[in-house]
Amino acid sequence: MKKKIYTSVLASALIVPAVVVPASAETSFTDISTSSPYAEAVEFLKEQHIITGYGDQTFRPTETISRQHVLSILSKIADLTPVRDGKTFKDVPTTHPYYEAIQNAYRAGIIDGYQDHTFKPDAPITRAQIAKILALTFNLQAETAYKFQDVPASHWSNEYIQALAGTGITTVVNNGLYEPNENLTRGHYALFLYRLLHNEKEPVMNQHIGHWSGTIDIPQIPLNIQLTLKEDGTGTFSVPAQGLTDYPVKSVTVKDDAVRMEIDLAGSSIIVEGTVKENQITATFTQNGITFPLTLTPYEAPEVTYEEWAVPVTDGELKVAVEWPTVEANAPVPVAIIIAGSGPTTKDGNTVLGENNSLKMLAEDLAAQGIATIRFDKRGVGDNASLVKKEEDLIFNTFAQDVESIVKAVNDDARFSTVHVIGHSEGSLVGMVAATSTKVDSIISIAGAGRPIDEVLMEQLTPQLPADLLNVSKDILASLKKGELVDDVPETLYSLFRPSVQPYLISWLQYDPANVLKSLEIPTLIIQGKNDLQVKVTDAERLSKAKPSAEVVYFDTMNHVLKEAPTDTKGNMDTYSNPTLPLAEGLVEDISSFILEK
């Protein structure tokens, strides 16, 4: 009989499958009905990976679109030939996420910027300006003159608007008005591009090209992978949970609807082969002769909105993501350092259980409140996987020292006013320990354990383990707490207590979060969701008791990944792999208010 492998939801991962959430039955966006005038255009552009919507599954067609986003989208469908050298815009540094798109557009002569040497990337774009950009980019010309009541022949944009009308990109509506000075909306830009691509006899787009994501159906431990297949026949392979990003694919072979990829990973042979049909690749994943089912669906690579820093730390440099305020804020600005939870949790809050983007959303939402944030993959994970050579060398204090290094970098930067620490789950204790050795202006604990980790682990393991294994676990933890390594670990408990992770557990077990918090004389906010399956209300209560001056906020339906969730386990766990769900209502407002008052 096959042995069951037990594990902990806090220190490792739950034994549950990730859930693929289906798209809307009508359209891909909740605010675009099938009867919407934008439906056909928006669906087409999304299927071709030209446009994306928002995290809440909306497209927001009536909202204006910024100058930078117009050029970013345009760069996906147009080959821009440079006709002049680039130009330095004061408000578009080389670190700007759309620097290349803006420079390429300038070099091609389709944009000029403003006389004060700015581009104003965040500003809306007018309908007259988009007419010029599209006409010049695609060399549009009108053979017949069209009369618009609000665009006289002397208007600077007349020839460009005529070009759009003459090629059917725009139509004469609203009593002959074009409204050149009105801001372009997302819906109208989608319509323009859709008509443009069909007017230009839309190029054949091979259906296998693009970003794909899926879960290898490995029993008990399903694993998410991502593949990117390019027009030039190359590709990349990523395993987010294992810190593998954009690893080159050895070869890609396509014949009709069949696709085969070969990957040579450190001497391990991997083959992914399947068929492409209706936005899905039904495939098999074979590694060293062992085969598992795999279904891949289109994956929209997240837009990078942050600035990447390299912070000097022990053994190298820690890559961190700096999210700057997206609203006008007086400099210097407050900054919050977001620390992820236990196990291979990424800077975005994602784990082997799936993509929920909780910490990414938190960073972006705080940026909209005028608060900068810094988040990072812990050493051994994602961008910082190379900072851990051997698992047995990793100890808890190293994580705290990394946070101290980030605080130092922040304090050396005049663009920041106050520095705050936001620790989630295990990151709560990491932040507290770091705050004992370096000065921060406040600490925010979200779903942080209030008891030593051995007590939390035993609580989590009790409903999973039979009595004999529960007693073994208790004995192992007792030995580790005394600093003693344990050689004889049962196979069924190996994932949790394997020898290579024991030094880390020993260092972690030395801390009682309540006692650490009690020693800190800084403003504290404790946040706890009542539907959290992993950390309980009793933990928040213990932290609060240790520090009576702390502010405490409970969210009735929030779970461990900061989403509103039901109490049943399956429904709760479904949210762990659903990045479209917003954060619990009021969470960001409570955090931002606390920070901005300090």
N, C-alpha and C positions, 0 to 999 in steps of 0.2 A: 504494500500500500504506500502510495506516495506521501511523503511527509509534508506537512504544511509549514510554510515559513512565516514566522510571526515578526512583527515590526511595530514601531511606534509612530504615531502621527506627528509627533513633535520632533523627534530626532532624525527620522528618516522619511518614510512616505506611507500613506495608506494603501492597503491592498484593494484598490478599486480601479475599474477601467476609466480612462478619460472618455469624455462624452463629446461627440461631434454634434454641434447644434445646427439643425437644418435652417436653410434660408427661409424667408417669408414665402408663404404660399402664393402671394400675388406678385410682388416685385421684391427686389433686394432691400428696399428701404420702406420703413413704415409710413413715411410721409409722401410717398409717391404711389398713388393708386394706378391701376391699369388704365383708368380713364384719363389720367393726367396728361396734359400736352407734352410733358417732358419724359413720360415713361419710356417710350421707345429709344429715345436718344440716351437717356441715363443708363438704361439696362445695357445697351450696346457698348457704351464707353466703359462701363464697369467690367463687362465680360472680357473686353480687350485690355484690361488692366491700365486704362488711361486715367480714370478718375476713381476716387474712393469717397466714402461718406464719413460720418462721424461714428464714434464708439457706441452711441445709443441706437444705431441702425437707422439714423435719419440722413437725408441728403441736404435738406434745407434749401430748396431751389430758389426761394425768394430772397435769400441773404446775398449781400454783395460779395464779390470775390476780390481778393487783393492783387496788387500788381505782381508780387513775387509768385503767387500761386498760378496766375495766368501763364507766366513764363515757364514755371516748373512743369505744368501739364503740356504746354506746347512742345517742350523739349523731348517729350515721349513720342511725338508723331512727326516731327519735322527735322530734316537735316539742314542745319544752318551753315551756310558757307561764309567764312569770314571775309570781309572786304576792308577792314581797318584794324588797327591795334586796339587793345582793351583800354579801359578807362577806370581810374580809381574813384569810386563813389564813397563819400565820407561816411555814409550810413550802411555800407555793405562791405565789412571787412572780409578778409580771406577766410575767416572762420565761420562766416555766415552760411547757414545750411543751403541757401539758394545762390551762393556766390557764382558757381559755374554757369548756372542757367541764365543769370542776369548778364554775366560777362559775354557768354556766347551770343545772346541776343544783341548786345551792344556791338560786338565785333561784326555781326551780320548786318548792322545798320537798321534794325527794325525798332530800336528804342534809343533815346538820347539822354534821358534823365533831365534834371532841372538845372537852371543857371547857377545855383549855389553849390553845384557838384554833389548833389544828393540824388538818390533814386526813389526814396520813400517806399521801400518794399512792402510795408504793411498797409499803405493807403489803398483805397478802392480805385478801380480803373473805370474810366468812362466808356460809354458806347462809341464815342468818336475815336478814342485811343485804341480800342480793340479793333476797330475797322482798319486803322492804319497798320497795326501789327499783322493782322491776318492777310490783308491785301499784299503787303510787302513780303511776308514769309512765303506765300504760295503764288506770288506773281499773278494776282487776280486782276482782270480787266473787264470793263463793261463795253459791250458793243452798242447798247441802246441807253439813252439818257432817261433817268427816272426822276420824277419830281417829288421832293419831300418839302413840305411847307416850312419846316424848321431848319432846313439845311440849304441856304442860298448858295449859288454858284461860287460866291467869293469866300465861303467858309473854308478854312484850312483843311478840313477833313472831307470835303465834298467828293473829291476823286476817289477816296478810299471807300466811302459809303456807297458811291455809285458802283464800285467794283464788287462789293458784297451783294448789292441788289441785282446786278447784271449776271451774277453766277448763281443766284438763288440762295445765297447764304442768309440774307435777310429779305423780308417781304415788306411791301408798302401796306401798312395797317394803321389803325387809329387815325383815320382821316388824313393819311399821308404824312404822319409824323414819324421821325426816326428817334427823336429824343437824344441827340448827341451828347448832351451834358449830363444825362442821367448816369448813375453808376450801373455797371454791368452786374447782373445777378448770376448766381451759379447755374440756375436753370437755363437762362438764355445763352450762357457760354457753352453749356452742353449741347443745346440746339445748334448753335453755330458750328461747333466741331463735328457734330453728327452729319449735318448737311454738307460740310466741307469734305469729309472723308468719303461720303457717298458720291458727291459731285466729282471728286478726283478719281472715281472708280477704285474704291477702297482696295488697298493692296491685300493680297492673300496673306493671312496670318496663320502660320502653322499652329494647329491646335495644341501641340505639346509644349510650345514655347511659353515660358513664364515661371512664376513662383508656385510651388506646390507644397502642401503640408499634409501629413497623415500620421497615423499611429500604427506602429508595428504591433501586431496582435500576439505579443509574447505572454504566455500564461502568467497571471498574477502581477507582472510588471510591464504593462504596455509602455512603449517608448515612442515619443513624438520625434519625427524627423522632418527636415525641410529640404527640398530640392529646387534648384534654380536651373532651368534649361534655356540656353541662349540661341539666338538665330545663327550664330557662327558654328554651331555644333558642339559647343563646350558646355560645361555645367559645374555647379558646386553642390556640396552636400553638407548639411548641418545637423547636429544633435544638440539642441539647446541645453538639455538637462546635464549633458556631459561636457559642456564647455567647448564643443567642437563647432566652429563657425566657418562657413564658406570654404570647406576643404575641396580641392579640385577633383572633379570626376575624371576618371581615366579615359573613358570613351562614352559617346552617346550614339546609338544606332536607331534610326527611325525608318520604318517601312509601312506605308499606309497608316493604319491606326495603331500599329504596334511600336512600342518604344522599349529600348533596353539600355541600361546604364551599368557600367563597370567601375568599381571604386577599389583602389588598392590602398588600404588604410593600415600603415605600419606593418606590412607583411600579411595582413588579413584580407582575403578576397571577398568582396561584397558585390552581389549582382541584384539589381532591381529591374524586373521586366514585367510588362503588362500591356494593356490596351487602353487607348484614350477614347472616351465616348461621353458626350454631353457633360463637359466640364468635370470629368472624373477619370482618374487612372486607377483601374483595378489591376493590382499587381501582386507579386510575391517578392519577399525580401530574403535573400539567401546569403548567409555568412558562414564560410568554412563548412559548406555542405549541409547546414541546418536551415530549413525554410519556414518562414512564417507569412501569413496573409498580410497584405498592406493595401489600404485604400487611400489615395491621394486626391485632394481637392484643391482648387485654386486658393492661393494664399497671397494676401496683399501685404507686401513687405512694409513694416511700419515706417512712417516718415520720421527721419531724424530731426528732432527739434532742439537738441541740446548741443552744448559745446563740450568737447572732450578735453579733459586735463590729464596729465600724468603726474601723480603726487609721489615724491620720494618716500619709500617705506623700507623696512628691513627686507633685504634680499632683492630689491629692485624698485620698480615703479608700479603704483596702483592706478589703473585707468578709472576715471570717474566721469560721470555725466553731469554737467552743470546746466541746469534749466533756468534761464533768465526770465524775469517778469515779462509777460506779454501785454501788460497794460502800462500806461505811462506812470512811472513811479520816481519819486525824488531820490537821487543817489546821495549817500550810499543806501543800499537796500538790505533788509534782514535776509538771512540765509538759513535754511534748515537742512541738516544732514540726515538723510533717510537711510536707516540700517535694516536690511532684510532679515528674515527669520532663518530658522535652522535648516540644515540639509542643503542640497544644491539649489537654493532659491536665487533667482537672478535679480538684478537691479530693478526689473519691472514687476517683481512679485510672482514670477512664474516658476513652476516646479515640474517634476516628472508627471504630476497629476494633470497638467495641462496649462493652457495660457489663460490667465484672468486679467493680467495687466493692472493689478490693483495699485502697485507702487508707482507705476508709470502714470496712471490717472491721477494719483495723489500729487505727484510732482507737477504735472501740467495744470491741474486745477489750482494749486497754490500759486503757480506762476500767474494765473489769471487774477489772483488776489494781490499781486504786487510783491510776492515773496519768492526769492530765488531758492532753489534746492540743489543739493548734491546727492546723487544716489550712485551706487556702484555694485558690481558683481564682487562678492567676497573672494578673497584669494582661494584658488582651487576651483572656481566657477567661472564660466563664460570668458569675458575679456581678461580676467585675472587668473585663469586656470594655471598658467605657467609659474605662478608664485608659489605653488606647492609641488615640490618634487616627489616627496613621499608622504603618504597620509599620516604615518606615525609621527612625523615631525610637527604636525599641526597641534597647537594648544589654544585654549580659549583666549588667553591674554593677548595673543597675537592679533586677534580681531579687534580688541580694544585699542591696541597700539596703532593699528591702521587708522582708526577713527581719530585718535590723538594727532596723527600726522595730517589728516585732512583739516582738523581744527587749526593747526599751526599754519597751513597754507592759506586758510580763510583769514586768519588774523593778520597775515602779512599782505593782504589785498585790501586796498583802501576803498574798493567798490562795495564792500560789505559793512553794515553797521553792527548788527547783533548776530550771534551765532546760536542756533538752537539744534537740539538733537531729537530726532523722531525715531524711536526704536520699535520695530514690529516683532512680536513673538520673542524669539531668542535675542533679536536685535535690541529689545528693551534692556536686557541685562548688559549686553555689550556696551550700549550707550551709557548706562549707569556707571559701569566700571571705568570707562574712558573719562567720564566726568569727575571721577575721584582724583584724576591726575592732571587734568587740563581744564581751563576755565571756559564754561559755556554759560549762556544767559538763561537757558531753561531746558528742561527735559520733558519729552512727551512720550509716554508709554502706551502703546496700542497693543492690546491682547498680550500683554507681558505676564509671564508666570510670576506669582507672588511667593512661591515656595521653592525650595531646592529641587533641582531637576530629578533627583531620585524619587521624590514623592510624586511628582507629576507623571513620571514614567510608570510607576507602579499603578497609579490611578488609570492610566491609559491601557496598560497591559492586562489588568484584572479581568475585564470582560472578554478578552481574547484568548487567554491562556488557561489550560487545565491546571489543577492545583499543583502538580509536581513541577511543571515548568515555571509557574509563578513563584514557587519557593526557590528554584534555582536562580531566577532573575533577581530575587531579593538578596540572595547570598552574593551574587556577582556584584551588585551595586554596593553592598556593604563593604566588600573587599576593595572595590575601586575608590570608595569614599575615604578609605584609610590609606590610599596611595599604592595599593598592591595590585599588580597585574594578575590576570586570571588566564591560565593556560588552557584549561579544559572547558570549552564553550560548546554546548550542544549545537548540532547542525541547524536546528530549527530557530535558534536564537542568534545565529552567526551574523546575520546582516546588522543586528543591533549592537552586539558585543564583540565583534571580530577584534583580534589582537591589534590591528593597525589603528583602530579608532579608540582603543582604551586610553592612551595618553591624553587624548582630547577630553574624554569623559571624566578622567581623574581631575583635570584642571577645571572643568565646568562644575563638578560636584563640590568644589571648595567654596562656592558662593551661595549665599542665601539672599535672593533679590530684595526682600524686605529690609534686611540689615544694611545692604549697600545703599538703598534709597534713603534710609533713615540717616545715613551719614552725610548726605548731600544737602547743602544749605542753598538751594536754588529753586526758583519757581517750578512747580511740577504739575503736569496735566496727565491724568490717568483715564484712558478710554477703554471701554470693554463692551463687546457685543454679547447680548444675552442668548443668541443662537449659535455661539461659538462651540464647535465640537471638540476643540483641542485645549483651549484655555477657558477656565470657568470664572463665573462671577466671584467665587470665593477667592480667586487670585487677586482680583482688583480690590476686594475688600481687605485682604491682608496687606497689600501695598498701601492702601489708604490709612489703615490703622497704624502702620509704621510711620507714616508721614501725614499727620492730621491736617497740615496746612495745604495739602495738595488738592487741586480741583479734580473732581471725579465726574465723568459723564458716561452714562449707560445708553446703549442703543438697543431697543427692544428686539429688533429683527436682524441685526447685523451679525455676520458669521466671521470666521477666521480670516477670510480673504477680503474683508471690509465691504462685502456686498449684502444686500437684504436677501434673506434666505429663509426657507421653511424650517421647521424643527425636525422633520423626518430626515434620516441620514442620506438617502439617495438624492432627494431634492436639494438638500444642503450641499452635497458634494458636487452636484451638477454645476454649481456656480464656479467651482474651481477651474473649470475649463471653458468658461463663457466670457470672453473679453468684451462682449457687447453690453453687459450689464453695468450700469453706473455704480459709483460708490454709494454707500448708505447715505440717505438724505440727511443733511446737516453736519456730516462728518467734517468736510473741508471748512465749512463756516466756523465750527467750533475751534478747529486747530488754528485757522488764520486769525481769528479774533484773539486767541490766547497769545499768539506770537506778536501780533501788531501792538498789543498793549504793553509789551515788555520793553 
